[in-house]
Amino acid sequence: MARKRQELRPNRDTGNYERLLGWKRNGEDSKPRQHKFYLGKERIAATIANERLEKLWAIVEKEAGDGPALWDWLTLEIGKAIAKGRTEFEVIRLSHMPPHNYVGEVQQIARRFPILACVPADPDYFAQGVEILARFSADSMVGARATIQREAENLKLLNAPLPASGDTLHAALDEYSKHIRRTVLTPPVEGEDQTTRPYGHTQIKSNGRFKERHQDRQLASINLGAIQDMIDVWRNRPIVKGKTKPIAHKVAVEHIKQLVNFFKWLHKCDGYEWRKPDDFADLTTVVPRNTRESAALASTLQVTTYDLEEIILLYRYATIAGLERGKLQLFVWARSVSTSSIHKPRKFDSSQLLRTHSLCVFAKRLGYTVNGFYGRKL
């Protein structure tokens, strides 16, 4: 049976968001009791942490099977890290654990809990283990072709949880902003320097907002789930800074577009080892509209327009009627003559246009202006 999601509310005394989730025992014979997670004072961060905690507890329940689901030391420590907003969990090593066993321990925890990146707390010791296993695998590849292929795949798996570099999300966003300044330029004009286009400045501002909304982290820890979590922040339309209303629908759509473009650039950039996950194209990016926005979109008026040939015809008959073209105010913008179309609330045939001068005179006697001929019914 599906459980009703608990509503997050801040503690009245401390202002911190709290969540009771899962069960634990303090001793072998003690009675199970719920554990309280402290999620901080920021609502958006607390909401994201709460969703990830629920995913973690679902893994605990699945592994428990028919038995009672309880937090153990490892899962509770991972839960506390998630509650603090962390996206990485450092796996400590036991003092008696050989280096190659430490590699296996990190990989096993990473496979059990894919909701966050599991990294070694001792990278140097972990690297020693990788080297030992890689050397052992290389020696084993002396055999048959099938054995060589199998060991090569093992080597690829060994590289997965190892943080290959110190590259971080915020540093990569800064490099992306520099890339935009160099490439998104105004068209070349003789005697003038090319500068960053206005849209390029908009992209750079978006990168600054990404740094505000998303915590800095190692690029190696950003997997498909982490990217979806970042997109979901904008799909849920966070509150405008300094105000109480959420960001507009089109603003959320544009930020998601820019975020996806950033990861595409990161994938192609030779300066970074990060690569797109296999299911990158399946990310959910649609921003839902609220009821008011959907109703407003459905009621948008579809106005008929004059095309260029009709406008030329109007000018021709206006000349026949003896009117100066500047006084025939049937158009909203003069520049529309050189484009494709123009708004027209009414459409006139040739006989009506031939009587335009008389109608305008009659309209003036009634107190109308010539401009009123366009907007009022005579």
C-alpha positions in Angstrom: 0.0 0.0 0.0 1.3 3.4 -0.9 2.2 5.6 2.0 1.1 9.3 2.3 4.2 11.6 2.0 4.8 13.4 5.3 4.5 17.2 4.9 7.6 19.1 5.8 7.2 21.8 8.4 9.8 23.8 10.2 10.2 23.4 14.0 8.5 26.4 15.6 11.3 26.9 18.1 14.4 26.3 16.0 13.2 26.9 12.4 14.8 23.7 11.3 13.0 21.2 9.0 12.8 17.8 10.7 11.7 14.4 9.4 11.0 11.2 11.3 11.8 8.3 9.0 12.7 4.6 9.4 13.3 2.6 12.5 16.4 1.8 14.6 17.4 0.0 17.8 19.9 1.3 20.3 20.6 -2.2 21.6 19.9 -5.8 20.7 16.9 -6.0 23.1 15.7 -2.4 22.8 12.4 -1.5 21.3 12.5 0.0 17.7 12.0 3.7 17.5 12.0 6.2 14.7 15.0 8.3 13.8 14.7 12.1 13.4 16.7 13.7 10.6 17.5 17.4 10.8 17.3 18.9 7.3 18.3 22.6 7.9 16.3 25.8 7.6 16.1 26.2 3.8 12.9 24.7 2.4 14.2 23.8 -1.1 17.3 22.0 0.3 15.2 20.3 2.9 12.7 19.1 0.3 15.4 17.6 -1.9 17.1 16.0 1.1 13.8 14.5 2.2 13.1 12.9 -1.2 16.6 11.4 -1.2 16.1 10.0 2.3 12.9 8.4 1.2 14.8 6.7 -1.7 17.4 5.5 0.8 14.8 4.1 3.2 13.1 2.3 0.2 16.5 0.5 -0.5 16.7 -0.5 3.2 13.2 -1.9 3.1 13.9 -3.8 -0.1 17.0 -5.4 1.3 15.2 -6.4 4.5 12.6 -8.4 2.5 10.1 -10.0 4.8 12.1 -9.1 7.9 11.9 -5.8 9.9 13.6 -2.9 8.1 16.0 -1.1 10.4 18.7 1.5 10.1 22.2 0.0 10.6 25.4 2.0 11.2 26.2 2.3 7.5 22.8 3.3 6.2 22.2 5.7 9.1 25.5 7.5 8.4 24.6 7.8 4.7 21.2 9.2 5.8 22.8 11.8 8.0 25.1 12.8 5.1 22.0 13.3 2.9 20.2 15.2 5.6 23.1 17.7 5.6 22.8 18.2 1.9 25.9 16.3 0.9 26.0 14.5 -2.5 29.0 12.4 -1.6 29.6 9.8 1.1 33.1 9.0 2.2 33.7 5.3 2.8 36.2 4.8 5.6 38.6 1.9 5.7 39.3 -0.4 8.5 42.8 -0.6 9.8 43.3 -4.3 8.9 41.8 -4.0 5.5 44.2 -4.6 2.5 44.2 -2.0 -0.3 42.5 -4.2 -2.9 39.7 -5.2 -0.4 39.2 -1.5 0.3 38.5 -1.0 -3.4 36.0 -3.7 -3.4 34.3 -2.2 -0.3 33.9 1.2 -1.9 32.5 -0.4 -5.1 30.0 -2.6 -3.2 28.6 0.4 -1.3 28.4 2.4 -4.5 26.4 -0.3 -6.1 24.0 -0.7 -3.1 23.3 3.0 -2.8 23.3 4.7 -6.3 21.4 7.8 -5.0 24.7 9.5 -4.1 28.4 9.2 -5.0 30.4 6.9 -2.7 34.1 8.0 -2.7 37.0 6.7 -0.7 37.9 8.6 2.5 41.5 7.6 1.9 42.2 8.2 -1.9 45.8 7.3 -1.7 45.1 3.9 -0.1 42.3 3.4 -2.6 44.7 4.2 -5.5 47.1 1.5 -4.2 44.3 -1.0 -4.3 43.4 -0.1 -7.9 47.1 -0.4 -8.9 47.3 -3.9 -7.3 44.1 -5.1 -9.0 45.1 -3.5 -12.3 48.5 -5.3 -12.2 46.8 -8.6 -11.3 44.3 -8.1 -14.2 47.2 -7.3 -16.6 49.0 -10.5 -15.7 45.8 -12.5 -16.2 45.4 -11.1 -19.7 48.2 -13.4 -20.9 45.6 -16.1 -21.5 42.9 -16.5 -24.1 41.2 -13.7 -26.0 38.0 -14.2 -23.9 39.9 -13.8 -20.7 41.6 -10.6 -22.0 38.2 -9.1 -22.8 36.8 -10.0 -19.4 39.7 -8.5 -17.5 39.5 -5.3 -19.6 35.9 -4.8 -18.5 37.0 -5.3 -14.9 39.6 -2.5 -15.3 36.9 -0.2 -16.6 34.8 -0.9 -13.5 37.7 -0.1 -11.2 37.9 3.4 -12.6 34.3 4.3 -11.9 34.3 5.4 -8.3 37.9 6.8 -8.4 37.8 10.6 -8.4 40.1 11.1 -11.4 40.6 14.9 -10.8 39.8 17.7 -8.5 37.5 19.4 -11.0 34.3 20.8 -9.4 30.9 21.9 -10.6 31.4 25.6 -9.8 34.8 25.8 -11.4 33.4 24.1 -14.6 30.5 26.7 -14.7 33.1 29.5 -14.5 35.0 28.0 -17.5 31.7 27.6 -19.3 31.0 31.4 -18.8 34.5 32.2 -20.2 33.7 29.9 -23.2 30.4 31.9 -23.8 32.3 35.2 -23.6 34.7 34.0 -26.3 32.2 32.4 -28.7 28.7 34.0 -28.3 29.7 37.3 -30.1 28.0 40.0 -32.1 28.3 39.8 -35.9 31.6 41.2 -37.3 31.5 44.8 -38.5 34.4 46.6 -40.2 36.1 48.9 -37.8 34.3 47.6 -34.7 35.3 45.1 -32.1 33.1 42.0 -31.5 31.5 41.8 -28.1 29.5 39.3 -26.2 25.9 39.2 -27.4 23.0 40.1 -25.0 21.9 36.4 -25.0 25.4 35.5 -24.0 25.2 37.7 -21.0 21.9 36.1 -20.1 23.6 32.6 -20.2 26.4 33.9 -18.0 23.8 35.2 -15.4 22.1 31.8 -15.5 25.5 30.1 -14.6 25.7 32.4 -11.6 22.2 31.3 -10.5 23.3 27.7 -10.9 26.1 28.3 -8.5 23.7 29.8 -6.0 21.1 27.0 -6.2 23.4 24.0 -6.6 26.0 23.0 -4.1 29.6 22.7 -5.3 30.8 19.1 -5.8 33.2 16.9 -7.6 32.3 16.4 -11.3 33.1 12.7 -10.9 30.2 12.4 -8.5 27.6 13.9 -10.9 25.7 10.9 -12.4 22.3 10.7 -14.0 20.4 11.0 -10.8 22.4 14.0 -9.7 21.6 15.8 -13.0 17.9 15.0 -12.7 17.9 16.4 -9.1 19.5 19.6 -10.4 16.8 19.9 -13.2 14.0 19.1 -10.7 15.0 22.2 -8.7 14.0 24.4 -11.7 11.1 22.2 -12.7 9.6 22.9 -9.2 10.1 26.6 -9.9 11.9 27.9 -6.8 11.0 31.2 -5.1 12.4 34.4 -6.7 15.2 35.8 -4.6 13.9 38.4 -2.2 10.3 37.7 -3.1 7.5 35.3 -2.2 6.4 34.2 -5.7 7.9 31.3 -7.8 9.9 32.0 -10.9 7.9 32.3 -14.2 7.3 29.2 -16.3 9.4 30.5 -19.2 12.3 31.4 -16.8 12.3 27.8 -15.5 12.3 26.4 -19.0 15.2 28.7 -20.0 17.3 27.7 -17.0 16.7 24.0 -17.7 17.7 24.5 -21.3 20.9 26.3 -20.2 21.7 23.6 -17.6 21.4 20.8 -20.3 23.6 22.9 -22.7 26.2 23.2 -20.0 26.4 19.4 -19.5 26.6 18.9 -23.3 29.5 21.4 -23.4 31.2 19.6 -20.5 30.9 16.3 -22.3 32.6 17.6 -25.4 35.3 19.7 -23.6 38.7 18.2 -23.8 39.8 19.8 -20.6 37.4 17.6 -18.5 37.1 13.9 -18.1 33.4 14.0 -17.2 31.1 12.3 -19.8 27.3 12.2 -20.2 25.5 9.2 -18.7 24.1 6.7 -21.1 20.5 7.7 -20.5 21.1 11.5 -20.6 18.5 12.0 -23.4 15.8 10.5 -21.1 16.0 13.2 -18.5 12.7 14.7 -17.5 12.8 18.4 -18.4 9.1 19.4 -18.8 8.0 22.2 -16.6 4.4 21.9 -15.5 2.1 24.9 -15.7 -0.3 25.8 -12.9 -4.0 26.1 -13.5 -4.0 29.9 -14.0 -1.2 29.7 -16.6 -2.9 26.9 -18.5 -6.2 28.9 -18.7 -4.4 32.0 -19.9 -2.6 30.0 -22.6 -5.9 28.5 -23.8 -7.6 31.9 -24.1 -4.9 33.6 -26.2 -6.6 35.5 -29.1 -5.7 34.5 -32.6 -5.7 37.8 -34.6 -6.0 37.8 -38.4 -3.3 39.6 -40.3 -2.7 41.4 -43.6 0.0 39.9 -45.8 2.4 42.1 -47.8 0.4 41.9 -51.1 -2.8 43.1 -49.3 -0.9 46.0 -47.8 0.3 47.0 -51.2 -3.3 46.8 -52.5 -4.5 49.0 -49.7 -2.0 51.7 -50.5 -2.9 51.6 -54.2 -6.6 52.2 -53.5 -5.8 54.8 -50.9 -4.0 56.8 -53.7 -7.0 56.4 -56.0 -9.3 57.8 -53.3 -7.1 60.9 -53.1 -5.8 60.3 -49.5 -2.3 61.0 -48.5 -0.7 57.8 -47.5 0.5 59.2 -44.1 -3.1 59.9 -43.1 -4.5 56.4 -43.8 -4.0 55.0 -40.3 -4.9 51.4 -41.0 -1.7 50.0 -39.6 -0.2 49.5 -36.2 3.5 49.7 -37.1 4.9 51.2 -40.2 7.8 48.7 -40.2 5.3 45.9 -40.7 5.1 46.9 -44.4 8.6 45.4 -44.9 7.8 42.2 -43.0 5.3 39.5 -43.5 2.1 40.6 -41.9 0.2 43.1 -39.7 -2.8 43.0 -37.4 -6.2 43.8 -38.9 -9.4 43.8 -36.9 -11.4 44.5 -40.1 -11.1 43.6 -43.8 -12.4 45.9 -46.6 -13.2 45.2 -50.2 -12.4 47.5 -53.2 -15.7 49.4 -53.1 -15.4 50.2 -49.5 -11.8 51.4 -50.0 -13.0 53.8 -52.8 -15.3 55.4 -50.3 -12.6 55.8 -47.7 -12.3 59.6 -48.2 -16.0 60.2 -47.7 -16.1 57.9 -44.6 -13.2 59.8 -43.1 -15.0 63.2 -43.7 -18.2 61.9 -42.2 -16.2 60.5 -39.2 -14.6 63.9 -38.6 -18.1 65.6 -38.5 -19.1 63.1 -35.8 -16.1 64.0 -33.7 -13.9 61.0 -34.8 -10.3 61.4 -35.9 -8.9 59.6 -38.9 -7.0 57.4 -36.5 -10.4 56.4 -35.0 -11.4 54.8 -38.4 -9.0 51.9 -37.5 -10.2 51.2 -34.0 -13.9 52.2 -34.0 -16.9 51.0 -36.0 -18.3 53.8 -38.2 
